[in-house]
Amino acid sequence: MEEVEDKIIVFDAYDTVVAANLAKTKLDAYGIPCFLTDEHITSLYPIRNDIFPGVRLHIFEQDLLRVKEILKD
C-alpha cells in the first residue's frame, strides 16, 4: 500500500488580513481545510516585499485545483 503525503503549500499571499480572511472563510464554507500565517506582521509592516510577503493562505496540495476554482472570482 502506497502512503500518501499531505503536503501543505502556500496558495497565495494577501495585502490585508481582511482579504485573506475572506478567502479562508470561503474555503471553510466549502469544507476545504486551510489556515493563515503572518496575520500580525502585515499590521506592523503594511508594505509587501521579499521579506514580508503578506498574509499567506496555506492549503493541502491535493486541494489546489478545487481551491483555484472556488477562489477564481
mmCIF file of the C-alpha atoms, coordinates in Angstrom:
data_MODEL
# 
_entry.id   MODEL 
# 
loop_
_atom_site.group_PDB 
_atom_site.id 
_atom_site.type_symbol 
_atom_site.label_atom_id 
_atom_site.label_alt_id 
_atom_site.label_comp_id 
_atom_site.label_asym_id 
_atom_site.label_entity_id 
_atom_site.label_seq_id 
_atom_site.pdbx_PDB_ins_code 
_atom_site.Cartn_x 
_atom_site.Cartn_y 
_atom_site.Cartn_z 
_atom_site.occupancy 
_atom_site.B_iso_or_equiv 
_atom_site.pdbx_formal_charge 
_atom_site.auth_seq_id 
_atom_site.auth_comp_id 
_atom_site.auth_asym_id 
_atom_site.auth_atom_id 
_atom_site.pdbx_PDB_model_num 
ATOM 1  C CA . MET A 1 1  ? 0.000   0.000  0.000  1.00 0.00 ? 1  MET A CA 1 
ATOM 2  C CA . GLU A 1 2  ? 1.383   3.395  -1.019 1.00 0.00 ? 2  GLU A CA 1 
ATOM 3  C CA . GLU A 1 3  ? 1.478   6.092  1.648  1.00 0.00 ? 3  GLU A CA 1 
ATOM 4  C CA . VAL A 1 4  ? 0.027   9.440  0.541  1.00 0.00 ? 4  VAL A CA 1 
ATOM 5  C CA . GLU A 1 5  ? 1.761   12.513 1.922  1.00 0.00 ? 5  GLU A CA 1 
ATOM 6  C CA . ASP A 1 6  ? -0.470  15.504 2.624  1.00 0.00 ? 6  ASP A CA 1 
ATOM 7  C CA . LYS A 1 7  ? 1.846   18.305 1.554  1.00 0.00 ? 7  LYS A CA 1 
ATOM 8  C CA . ILE A 1 8  ? 0.895   21.809 2.695  1.00 0.00 ? 8  ILE A CA 1 
ATOM 9  C CA . ILE A 1 9  ? 1.590   24.627 0.243  1.00 0.00 ? 9  ILE A CA 1 
ATOM 10 C CA . VAL A 1 10 ? 1.144   28.399 0.172  1.00 0.00 ? 10 VAL A CA 1 
ATOM 11 C CA . PHE A 1 11 ? -1.699  29.099 -2.224 1.00 0.00 ? 11 PHE A CA 1 
ATOM 12 C CA . ASP A 1 12 ? -1.497  32.897 -2.210 1.00 0.00 ? 12 ASP A CA 1 
ATOM 13 C CA . ALA A 1 13 ? -0.413  35.933 -0.190 1.00 0.00 ? 13 ALA A CA 1 
ATOM 14 C CA . TYR A 1 14 ? -2.729  38.861 0.516  1.00 0.00 ? 14 TYR A CA 1 
ATOM 15 C CA . ASP A 1 15 ? -2.071  42.530 1.262  1.00 0.00 ? 15 ASP A CA 1 
ATOM 16 C CA . THR A 1 16 ? -4.563  42.694 4.124  1.00 0.00 ? 16 THR A CA 1 
ATOM 17 C CA . VAL A 1 17 ? -5.865  40.433 6.854  1.00 0.00 ? 17 VAL A CA 1 
ATOM 18 C CA . VAL A 1 18 ? -9.400  41.162 5.656  1.00 0.00 ? 18 VAL A CA 1 
ATOM 19 C CA . ALA A 1 19 ? -8.740  39.879 2.113  1.00 0.00 ? 19 ALA A CA 1 
ATOM 20 C CA . ALA A 1 20 ? -7.007  36.769 3.464  1.00 0.00 ? 20 ALA A CA 1 
ATOM 21 C CA . ASN A 1 21 ? -9.847  36.028 5.873  1.00 0.00 ? 21 ASN A CA 1 
ATOM 22 C CA . LEU A 1 22 ? -12.431 36.416 3.105  1.00 0.00 ? 22 LEU A CA 1 
ATOM 23 C CA . ALA A 1 23 ? -10.627 33.742 1.072  1.00 0.00 ? 23 ALA A CA 1 
ATOM 24 C CA . LYS A 1 24 ? -10.257 31.489 4.119  1.00 0.00 ? 24 LYS A CA 1 
ATOM 25 C CA . THR A 1 25 ? -13.930 31.882 5.045  1.00 0.00 ? 25 THR A CA 1 
ATOM 26 C CA . LYS A 1 26 ? -14.984 30.936 1.533  1.00 0.00 ? 26 LYS A CA 1 
ATOM 27 C CA . LEU A 1 27 ? -12.812 27.804 1.607  1.00 0.00 ? 27 LEU A CA 1 
ATOM 28 C CA . ASP A 1 28 ? -14.137 26.935 5.074  1.00 0.00 ? 28 ASP A CA 1 
ATOM 29 C CA . ALA A 1 29 ? -17.674 27.126 3.674  1.00 0.00 ? 29 ALA A CA 1 
ATOM 30 C CA . TYR A 1 30 ? -16.716 24.521 1.066  1.00 0.00 ? 30 TYR A CA 1 
ATOM 31 C CA . GLY A 1 31 ? -15.139 22.295 3.722  1.00 0.00 ? 31 GLY A CA 1 
ATOM 32 C CA . ILE A 1 32 ? -11.583 22.779 2.494  1.00 0.00 ? 32 ILE A CA 1 
ATOM 33 C CA . PRO A 1 33 ? -9.037  22.813 5.323  1.00 0.00 ? 33 PRO A CA 1 
ATOM 34 C CA . CYS A 1 34 ? -6.757  25.836 5.267  1.00 0.00 ? 34 CYS A CA 1 
ATOM 35 C CA . PHE A 1 35 ? -5.004  28.273 7.574  1.00 0.00 ? 35 PHE A CA 1 
ATOM 36 C CA . LEU A 1 36 ? -3.375  31.704 7.535  1.00 0.00 ? 36 LEU A CA 1 
ATOM 37 C CA . THR A 1 37 ? 0.079   32.805 8.677  1.00 0.00 ? 37 THR A CA 1 
ATOM 38 C CA . ASP A 1 38 ? 1.763   36.183 9.170  1.00 0.00 ? 38 ASP A CA 1 
ATOM 39 C CA . GLU A 1 39 ? -1.518  37.911 10.014 1.00 0.00 ? 39 GLU A CA 1 
ATOM 40 C CA . HIS A 1 40 ? 0.085   40.194 12.599 1.00 0.00 ? 40 HIS A CA 1 
ATOM 41 C CA . ILE A 1 41 ? 3.226   41.023 10.644 1.00 0.00 ? 41 ILE A CA 1 
ATOM 42 C CA . THR A 1 42 ? 1.208   42.835 7.982  1.00 0.00 ? 42 THR A CA 1 
ATOM 43 C CA . SER A 1 43 ? -0.124  45.248 10.612 1.00 0.00 ? 43 SER A CA 1 
ATOM 44 C CA . LEU A 1 44 ? 3.467   46.050 11.632 1.00 0.00 ? 44 LEU A CA 1 
ATOM 45 C CA . TYR A 1 45 ? 4.845   46.153 8.061  1.00 0.00 ? 45 TYR A CA 1 
ATOM 46 C CA . PRO A 1 46 ? 1.998   47.071 5.693  1.00 0.00 ? 46 PRO A CA 1 
ATOM 47 C CA . ILE A 1 47 ? 4.234   47.094 2.598  1.00 0.00 ? 47 ILE A CA 1 
ATOM 48 C CA . ARG A 1 48 ? 4.720   43.720 0.930  1.00 0.00 ? 48 ARG A CA 1 
ATOM 49 C CA . ASN A 1 49 ? 8.193   42.810 -0.241 1.00 0.00 ? 49 ASN A CA 1 
ATOM 50 C CA . ASP A 1 50 ? 10.512  39.799 -0.387 1.00 0.00 ? 50 ASP A CA 1 
ATOM 51 C CA . ILE A 1 51 ? 10.939  39.721 3.390  1.00 0.00 ? 51 ILE A CA 1 
ATOM 52 C CA . PHE A 1 52 ? 7.268   40.275 4.285  1.00 0.00 ? 52 PHE A CA 1 
ATOM 53 C CA . PRO A 1 53 ? 5.149   38.637 1.564  1.00 0.00 ? 53 PRO A CA 1 
ATOM 54 C CA . GLY A 1 54 ? 1.803   39.428 3.225  1.00 0.00 ? 54 GLY A CA 1 
ATOM 55 C CA . VAL A 1 55 ? -0.784  37.198 4.880  1.00 0.00 ? 55 VAL A CA 1 
ATOM 56 C CA . ARG A 1 56 ? -0.280  33.717 3.465  1.00 0.00 ? 56 ARG A CA 1 
ATOM 57 C CA . LEU A 1 57 ? -3.072  31.220 2.822  1.00 0.00 ? 57 LEU A CA 1 
ATOM 58 C CA . HIS A 1 58 ? -1.968  27.600 3.222  1.00 0.00 ? 58 HIS A CA 1 
ATOM 59 C CA . ILE A 1 59 ? -3.821  24.617 1.748  1.00 0.00 ? 59 ILE A CA 1 
ATOM 60 C CA . PHE A 1 60 ? -3.199  20.943 1.105  1.00 0.00 ? 60 PHE A CA 1 
ATOM 61 C CA . GLU A 1 61 ? -1.606  20.423 -2.301 1.00 0.00 ? 61 GLU A CA 1 
ATOM 62 C CA . GLN A 1 62 ? -4.251  17.846 -3.180 1.00 0.00 ? 62 GLN A CA 1 
ATOM 63 C CA . ASP A 1 63 ? -6.929  20.603 -2.952 1.00 0.00 ? 63 ASP A CA 1 
ATOM 64 C CA . LEU A 1 64 ? -5.130  23.003 -5.306 1.00 0.00 ? 64 LEU A CA 1 
ATOM 65 C CA . LEU A 1 65 ? -7.379  22.644 -8.358 1.00 0.00 ? 65 LEU A CA 1 
ATOM 66 C CA . ARG A 1 66 ? -10.547 22.899 -6.290 1.00 0.00 ? 66 ARG A CA 1 
ATOM 67 C CA . VAL A 1 67 ? -9.253  25.971 -4.433 1.00 0.00 ? 67 VAL A CA 1 
ATOM 68 C CA . LYS A 1 68 ? -8.358  27.672 -7.727 1.00 0.00 ? 68 LYS A CA 1 
ATOM 69 C CA . GLU A 1 69 ? -11.879 27.056 -8.992 1.00 0.00 ? 69 GLU A CA 1 
ATOM 70 C CA . ILE A 1 70 ? -13.534 28.355 -5.808 1.00 0.00 ? 70 ILE A CA 1 
ATOM 71 C CA . LEU A 1 71 ? -11.377 31.480 -5.487 1.00 0.00 ? 71 LEU A CA 1 
ATOM 72 C CA . LYS A 1 72 ? -11.202 32.437 -9.161 1.00 0.00 ? 72 LYS A CA 1 
ATOM 73 C CA . ASP A 1 73 ? -13.773 35.228 -8.720 1.00 0.00 ? 73 ASP A CA 1 
# 
